[in-house]
Amino acid sequence: MGCESVAAATTTFATTSGASALWRAVGRDADDIKYLAFAGFTVGRTQRAALDRRRALDDRIDLRGPLARLAATLGLGSELTRPDAPLSDAQLASLRVRPEDPRSRKAGELARAGWSPRDMLAHAVLDPTPVVVGTADQIADFLEEWIVADAADGFVASFDDYGAGIAAFGEHVTPVLRERGLVADAYRGATLREHLGLRPQHGLDPRLAPDA
């Protein structure tokens, strides 16, 4: 699931979960349907450290394309020629944020808060799915909001650097989630199906087996 906001995800999740008649019509049990949300994470001891981590990766690419997309997202007709400085008063007055676009709204909020274009990109405003760039507590706040709102059964997590990002998440975020009672101390089973609370299944699903 690639929803960009918890509100959109909650609506989609409720609609899909409530369609039990539809699932039965195609030979599925509604309890077997699990909704997983895509989300990205960059962990830092401070939000500034997390942003700098993403900026270090951005230093390896040509930023002209992302900066042009950011300008379009902000509704600006001119280029962002000062990527490391906050937008000028004239640029802020020229913003044409699209309220129906979560990315445009977020970019506008960051611009008005005084963040530079480079930092706005580091906040992942152009990513199609939610991305949290910040501390372990900020990431835990995001996950808790979605869980409490029944917006998803779980998450498919992505990281800016899989080599270090997964380890940082496990070391810093998972303990916070455990303290809040959002993550179990140990897995109950040995398979992904068991972790998701699904019934055991071995071999081909009998509903998919060819007629004898």
Summary of the structure (lengths in Angstrom):
residues: 212
radius of gyration: 20.8
end to end distance: 36.0
largest distance: 73.5
contacts: 564
relative contact order: 0.17
helix: 49%
strand: 8%
